[in-house]
Amino acid sequence: MKKKFKSLFLWQLIGGGFFMFVLAPLLIATYQYELSGHESSFRDIVSHIYQVYFPPEDIGIFFTDLAVLIIGIVFATLFYRYKKRKWVKMPGASDILKLIEKGENEKVEFKSSLRHDYRQVKTDKNLEHVILKSIAGFLNGKGGTLLIGVNDFGEILGLANDYWSLKKKTKDGFEQRLMLIISNTFGKDICSKVHVSFHTISDKEICSLFIERSKRPVYFKENNHTVFFLRTGNVTNPLSTSETVEYLESKRKRNFKFQNR
């Protein structure tokens, strides 16, 4: 955390200094140079501006310097946050095929459908809970990719049956339903951790969820019990209360060490 604030302060210092000592004087000099019809040299105008503005000769110039400094700090802060954002590169169809070929692992899981039961050949909304448990496991673990429309053996089943079970029978309706149950179960903030893509493979459409690791623990409510799911190896497992406490404590310590390096 200290390292983060030091880095931000450095960016603000550089941004404020650049705006006040470089950008603003050059802009003012350019304006005055054009306004004077090039009667004075640009170098002389710049020199005069530095003499007037640093140090400021009156209170008006002081507040001008202060305003420029604040603008520079604001721009530097915004740029720092922009730079620190984690941009997610969504996978293409070729990337998905490679994942399917390698099979399930700690970072990849396959699910046949969102809510279509292939064994009983009918819609079963309870199957949505299976998807939510898998999402919770990735959120609480290291993140990963969940493929919907692919069975355990890597066979492409597609989403046609899921589409027919929805009010809006399209991939937009599928995504809306998916984000709704995620939001209702884990909270709206978690939706930003789940990135949805659709891919056409072998003339069948499947859905990939790229799931980022959550900073806060995510719980799933099952049979009036709050359960903590974690993806370990190629399995998503529920943890007991003591296991959950132990895992979250070790995670907190790891994050603390990382932030204070």
C-alpha positions as a Markdown table, in Angstrom:
| # | Residue | x | y | z |
|---|---|---|---|---|
| 1 | Met | 0.0 | 0.0 | 0.0 |
| 2 | Lys | 2.8 | 2.4 | 0.9 |
| 3 | Lys | 4.5 | 1.6 | -2.4 |
| 4 | Lys | 1.2 | 2.4 | -4.3 |
| 5 | Phe | 0.9 | 5.8 | -2.6 |
| 6 | Lys | 4.6 | 6.6 | -3.2 |
| 7 | Ser | 4.1 | 5.8 | -6.9 |
| 8 | Leu | 1.0 | 7.9 | -7.1 |
| 9 | Phe | 2.7 | 10.8 | -5.4 |
| 10 | Leu | 5.6 | 10.6 | -7.8 |
| 11 | Trp | 3.2 | 10.8 | -10.8 |
| 12 | Gln | 1.4 | 13.7 | -9.2 |
| 13 | Leu | 4.7 | 15.5 | -8.6 |
| 14 | Ile | 5.9 | 15.0 | -12.2 |
| 15 | Gly | 2.5 | 15.9 | -13.6 |
| 16 | Gly | 2.1 | 19.1 | -11.6 |
| 17 | Gly | 5.7 | 20.1 | -12.3 |
| 18 | Phe | 5.4 | 19.5 | -16.0 |
| 19 | Phe | 2.1 | 21.5 | -16.3 |
| 20 | Met | 3.4 | 24.4 | -14.2 |
| 21 | Phe | 7.0 | 24.7 | -15.4 |
| 22 | Val | 6.9 | 23.4 | -19.0 |
| 23 | Leu | 3.4 | 23.1 | -20.6 |
| 24 | Ala | 1.7 | 26.3 | -19.3 |
| 25 | Pro | 4.7 | 28.6 | -20.0 |
| 26 | Leu | 5.1 | 27.2 | -23.5 |
| 27 | Leu | 1.4 | 27.6 | -24.3 |
| 28 | Ile | 1.4 | 31.2 | -23.0 |
| 29 | Ala | 4.5 | 32.0 | -24.9 |
| 30 | Thr | 3.1 | 30.6 | -28.1 |
| 31 | Tyr | -0.1 | 32.6 | -27.7 |
| 32 | Gln | 1.9 | 35.9 | -27.0 |
| 33 | Tyr | 4.3 | 35.1 | -29.9 |
| 34 | Glu | 1.4 | 34.8 | -32.4 |
| 35 | Leu | -0.4 | 37.8 | -30.9 |
| 36 | Ser | 2.7 | 40.0 | -31.2 |
| 37 | Gly | 3.0 | 39.1 | -34.9 |
| 38 | His | 6.4 | 37.6 | -34.3 |
| 39 | Glu | 7.9 | 41.0 | -33.4 |
| 40 | Ser | 9.7 | 39.5 | -30.4 |
| 41 | Ser | 11.6 | 36.2 | -30.5 |
| 42 | Phe | 9.9 | 33.2 | -29.0 |
| 43 | Arg | 12.9 | 32.6 | -26.8 |
| 44 | Asp | 12.7 | 36.1 | -25.3 |
| 45 | Ile | 9.0 | 35.7 | -24.6 |
| 46 | Val | 9.6 | 32.4 | -22.8 |
| 47 | Ser | 12.3 | 34.0 | -20.8 |
| 48 | His | 10.0 | 36.9 | -19.8 |
| 49 | Ile | 7.2 | 34.5 | -18.8 |
| 50 | Tyr | 9.5 | 32.6 | -16.5 |
| 51 | Gln | 10.7 | 35.8 | -14.9 |
| 52 | Val | 7.1 | 37.0 | -14.3 |
| 53 | Tyr | 5.6 | 33.7 | -13.2 |
| 54 | Phe | 8.4 | 32.2 | -11.1 |
| 55 | Pro | 8.3 | 33.5 | -8.5 |
| 56 | Pro | 4.8 | 35.1 | -9.0 |
| 57 | Glu | 4.8 | 38.9 | -8.9 |
| 58 | Asp | 1.3 | 39.3 | -7.5 |
| 59 | Ile | -1.5 | 37.4 | -6.0 |
| 60 | Gly | -3.3 | 36.9 | -9.4 |
| 61 | Ile | -0.3 | 35.2 | -10.9 |
| 62 | Phe | 0.2 | 33.1 | -7.7 |
| 63 | Phe | -3.4 | 31.7 | -8.1 |
| 64 | Thr | -2.8 | 31.1 | -11.8 |
| 65 | Asp | 0.3 | 29.0 | -10.9 |
| 66 | Leu | -1.7 | 27.2 | -8.3 |
| 67 | Ala | -4.5 | 26.4 | -10.7 |
| 68 | Val | -2.1 | 25.1 | -13.3 |
| 69 | Leu | -0.4 | 23.0 | -10.7 |
| 70 | Ile | -3.7 | 21.5 | -9.6 |
| 71 | Ile | -4.7 | 20.7 | -13.2 |
| 72 | Gly | -1.4 | 19.0 | -13.7 |
| 73 | Ile | -1.9 | 16.9 | -10.5 |
| 74 | Val | -5.4 | 15.9 | -11.6 |
| 75 | Phe | -4.3 | 14.9 | -15.1 |
| 76 | Ala | -1.4 | 12.9 | -13.6 |
| 77 | Thr | -3.8 | 11.1 | -11.1 |
| 78 | Leu | -6.2 | 10.2 | -13.9 |
| 79 | Phe | -3.4 | 8.9 | -16.1 |
| 80 | Tyr | -2.0 | 6.9 | -13.2 |
| 81 | Arg | -5.3 | 5.2 | -12.7 |
| 82 | Tyr | -5.8 | 4.6 | -16.4 |
| 83 | Lys | -2.3 | 3.1 | -16.6 |
| 84 | Lys | -3.0 | 0.8 | -13.6 |
| 85 | Arg | -6.3 | -0.5 | -14.9 |
| 86 | Lys | -6.2 | -4.1 | -15.8 |
| 87 | Trp | -7.3 | -4.5 | -19.4 |
| 88 | Val | -8.7 | -7.9 | -20.3 |
| 89 | Lys | -7.9 | -9.3 | -23.7 |
| 90 | Met | -10.9 | -11.4 | -24.7 |
| 91 | Pro | -10.0 | -14.8 | -26.3 |
| 92 | Gly | -10.8 | -15.6 | -29.9 |
| 93 | Ala | -12.2 | -18.9 | -31.3 |
| 94 | Ser | -8.7 | -20.2 | -31.9 |
| 95 | Asp | -7.8 | -19.5 | -28.3 |
| 96 | Ile | -10.9 | -21.3 | -27.1 |
| 97 | Leu | -10.2 | -24.3 | -29.2 |
| 98 | Lys | -6.7 | -24.6 | -27.7 |
| 99 | Leu | -8.2 | -24.4 | -24.2 |
| 100 | Ile | -10.7 | -27.2 | -25.0 |
| 101 | Glu | -7.9 | -29.4 | -26.5 |
| 102 | Lys | -5.9 | -29.1 | -23.3 |
| 103 | Gly | -8.9 | -30.0 | -21.1 |
| 104 | Glu | -10.0 | -28.8 | -17.7 |
| 105 | Asn | -7.5 | -27.6 | -15.2 |
| 106 | Glu | -7.1 | -25.1 | -12.3 |
| 107 | Lys | -7.8 | -22.2 | -14.7 |
| 108 | Val | -10.3 | -23.8 | -17.1 |
| 109 | Glu | -13.6 | -25.5 | -16.6 |
| 110 | Phe | -16.3 | -26.8 | -19.0 |
| 111 | Lys | -20.1 | -26.8 | -18.4 |
| 112 | Ser | -22.6 | -28.3 | -20.8 |
| 113 | Ser | -25.3 | -25.6 | -20.3 |
| 114 | Leu | -26.6 | -22.8 | -18.2 |
| 115 | Arg | -30.0 | -24.4 | -17.5 |
| 116 | His | -30.7 | -27.2 | -20.0 |
| 117 | Asp | -30.6 | -30.7 | -18.5 |
| 118 | Tyr | -29.2 | -33.0 | -21.2 |
| 119 | Arg | -30.0 | -36.2 | -19.1 |
| 120 | Gln | -33.6 | -35.4 | -18.6 |
| 121 | Val | -33.9 | -33.4 | -21.8 |
| 122 | Lys | -35.6 | -30.4 | -20.1 |
| 123 | Thr | -35.0 | -27.0 | -18.7 |
| 124 | Asp | -33.8 | -27.0 | -15.1 |
| 125 | Lys | -33.2 | -23.6 | -13.6 |
| 126 | Asn | -31.4 | -25.3 | -10.6 |
| 127 | Leu | -28.5 | -25.9 | -13.0 |
| 128 | Glu | -27.8 | -22.2 | -12.8 |
| 129 | His | -26.5 | -22.9 | -9.3 |
| 130 | Val | -23.8 | -25.2 | -10.7 |
| 131 | Ile | -22.6 | -22.3 | -12.9 |
| 132 | Leu | -22.7 | -19.9 | -10.0 |
| 133 | Lys | -20.6 | -22.3 | -7.8 |
| 134 | Ser | -18.0 | -22.5 | -10.5 |
| 135 | Ile | -17.9 | -18.8 | -10.9 |
| 136 | Ala | -17.5 | -18.4 | -7.1 |
| 137 | Gly | -14.6 | -20.9 | -7.1 |
| 138 | Phe | -12.7 | -18.9 | -9.7 |
| 139 | Leu | -13.5 | -15.6 | -8.0 |
| 140 | Asn | -12.1 | -16.9 | -4.7 |
| 141 | Gly | -9.2 | -18.6 | -6.3 |
| 142 | Lys | -6.8 | -17.4 | -9.0 |
| 143 | Gly | -9.5 | -16.6 | -11.6 |
| 144 | Gly | -9.9 | -18.5 | -14.8 |
| 145 | Thr | -12.1 | -19.3 | -17.8 |
| 146 | Leu | -15.5 | -21.1 | -17.7 |
| 147 | Leu | -16.8 | -22.4 | -21.0 |
| 148 | Ile | -20.5 | -23.0 | -21.3 |
| 149 | Gly | -21.8 | -25.2 | -24.1 |
| 150 | Val | -18.9 | -27.7 | -23.8 |
| 151 | Asn | -19.2 | -31.0 | -21.9 |
| 152 | Asp | -16.6 | -32.6 | -19.6 |
| 153 | Phe | -15.1 | -34.5 | -22.5 |
| 154 | Gly | -14.5 | -31.3 | -24.6 |
| 155 | Glu | -17.4 | -32.0 | -27.0 |
| 156 | Ile | -19.1 | -28.8 | -28.4 |
| 157 | Leu | -22.8 | -28.9 | -27.5 |
| 158 | Gly | -23.6 | -25.3 | -28.1 |
| 159 | Leu | -26.2 | -23.0 | -26.5 |
| 160 | Ala | -29.2 | -23.6 | -28.7 |
| 161 | Asn | -31.1 | -25.4 | -25.9 |
| 162 | Asp | -30.3 | -22.7 | -23.4 |
| 163 | Tyr | -31.5 | -20.0 | -25.8 |
| 164 | Trp | -34.9 | -21.7 | -26.3 |
| 165 | Ser | -35.4 | -21.8 | -22.5 |
| 166 | Leu | -35.0 | -18.0 | -22.2 |
| 167 | Lys | -37.6 | -15.3 | -22.7 |
| 168 | Lys | -35.2 | -13.5 | -25.1 |
| 169 | Lys | -34.0 | -16.4 | -27.2 |
| 170 | Thr | -30.6 | -15.0 | -28.3 |
| 171 | Lys | -27.1 | -14.6 | -27.0 |
| 172 | Asp | -28.0 | -11.2 | -25.7 |
| 173 | Gly | -30.8 | -12.8 | -23.7 |
| 174 | Phe | -28.3 | -15.4 | -22.5 |
| 175 | Glu | -25.8 | -12.8 | -21.3 |
| 176 | Gln | -28.5 | -10.8 | -19.6 |
| 177 | Arg | -29.7 | -13.8 | -17.7 |
| 178 | Leu | -26.2 | -14.7 | -16.8 |
| 179 | Met | -25.3 | -11.3 | -15.5 |
| 180 | Leu | -28.6 | -11.0 | -13.6 |
| 181 | Ile | -28.0 | -14.2 | -11.6 |
| 182 | Ile | -24.4 | -13.2 | -10.9 |
| 183 | Ser | -25.5 | -9.8 | -9.7 |
| 184 | Asn | -28.3 | -11.2 | -7.6 |
| 185 | Thr | -26.1 | -13.8 | -6.0 |
| 186 | Phe | -22.8 | -12.1 | -5.5 |
| 187 | Gly | -23.5 | -8.4 | -5.8 |
| 188 | Lys | -23.3 | -5.9 | -8.7 |
| 189 | Asp | -19.7 | -5.1 | -8.1 |
| 190 | Ile | -18.7 | -8.7 | -9.0 |
| 191 | Cys | -20.2 | -8.3 | -12.5 |
| 192 | Ser | -17.1 | -6.3 | -13.4 |
| 193 | Lys | -15.0 | -9.3 | -12.7 |
| 194 | Val | -16.8 | -11.5 | -15.2 |
| 195 | His | -16.1 | -10.9 | -18.9 |
| 196 | Val | -18.5 | -12.6 | -21.3 |
| 197 | Ser | -17.7 | -13.6 | -24.9 |
| 198 | Phe | -19.4 | -15.8 | -27.5 |
| 199 | His | -17.7 | -18.0 | -30.1 |
| 200 | Thr | -18.9 | -20.0 | -33.0 |
| 201 | Ile | -17.1 | -23.4 | -33.3 |
| 202 | Ser | -18.3 | -26.2 | -35.5 |
| 203 | Asp | -21.4 | -24.2 | -36.4 |
| 204 | Lys | -22.3 | -24.1 | -32.7 |
| 205 | Glu | -22.2 | -21.1 | -30.4 |
| 206 | Ile | -20.6 | -21.4 | -27.0 |
| 207 | Cys | -20.0 | -18.8 | -24.2 |
| 208 | Ser | -16.7 | -18.1 | -22.5 |
| 209 | Leu | -16.5 | -16.4 | -19.1 |
| 210 | Phe | -13.1 | -14.9 | -18.3 |
| 211 | Ile | -13.3 | -14.5 | -14.5 |
| 212 | Glu | -10.9 | -12.3 | -12.6 |
| 213 | Arg | -9.8 | -13.0 | -9.1 |
| 214 | Ser | -12.0 | -11.2 | -6.5 |
| 215 | Lys | -10.4 | -9.0 | -3.9 |
| 216 | Arg | -13.2 | -9.8 | -1.4 |
| 217 | Pro | -14.4 | -13.3 | -0.5 |
| 218 | Val | -17.5 | -14.4 | -2.5 |
| 219 | Tyr | -20.1 | -16.7 | -0.9 |
| 220 | Phe | -22.9 | -18.8 | -2.3 |
| 221 | Lys | -26.1 | -19.4 | -0.4 |
| 222 | Glu | -27.1 | -23.1 | -0.6 |
| 223 | Asn | -30.0 | -24.6 | 1.5 |
| 224 | Asn | -30.0 | -21.6 | 3.9 |
| 225 | His | -26.2 | -22.1 | 4.4 |
| 226 | Thr | -23.5 | -19.7 | 3.2 |
| 227 | Val | -20.8 | -21.7 | 1.4 |
| 228 | Phe | -17.4 | -20.6 | 0.3 |
| 229 | Phe | -16.3 | -22.3 | -2.9 |
| 230 | Leu | -12.7 | -22.5 | -4.2 |
| 231 | Arg | -11.2 | -23.8 | -7.4 |
| 232 | Thr | -8.3 | -26.1 | -6.7 |
| 233 | Gly | -6.8 | -28.3 | -9.3 |
| 234 | Asn | -9.5 | -29.1 | -11.8 |
| 235 | Val | -12.3 | -29.2 | -9.2 |
| 236 | Thr | -14.4 | -26.6 | -7.5 |
| 237 | Asn | -14.8 | -27.5 | -3.8 |
| 238 | Pro | -16.8 | -26.1 | -0.9 |
| 239 | Leu | -14.6 | -25.3 | 2.1 |
| 240 | Ser | -15.6 | -25.8 | 5.7 |
| 241 | Thr | -15.8 | -22.8 | 8.0 |
| 242 | Ser | -12.3 | -23.5 | 9.5 |
| 243 | Glu | -10.8 | -24.1 | 6.1 |
| 244 | Thr | -12.4 | -20.8 | 4.8 |
| 245 | Val | -11.0 | -18.8 | 7.7 |
| 246 | Glu | -7.5 | -20.3 | 7.3 |
| 247 | Tyr | -7.5 | -19.7 | 3.5 |
| 248 | Leu | -8.7 | -16.1 | 3.8 |
| 249 | Glu | -6.1 | -15.4 | 6.5 |
| 250 | Ser | -3.3 | -16.8 | 4.4 |
| 251 | Lys | -4.5 | -14.8 | 1.4 |
| 252 | Arg | -4.6 | -11.6 | 3.5 |
| 253 | Lys | -1.0 | -12.2 | 4.6 |
| 254 | Arg | 0.2 | -12.8 | 1.1 |
| 255 | Asn | -1.5 | -9.7 | -0.2 |
| 256 | Phe | -0.1 | -7.7 | 2.7 |
| 257 | Lys | 3.5 | -8.9 | 1.9 |
| 258 | Phe | 3.0 | -8.1 | -1.8 |
| 259 | Gln | 1.7 | -4.6 | -1.2 |
| 260 | Asn | 4.6 | -3.8 | 1.2 |
| 261 | Arg | 7.4 | -4.9 | -1.0 |
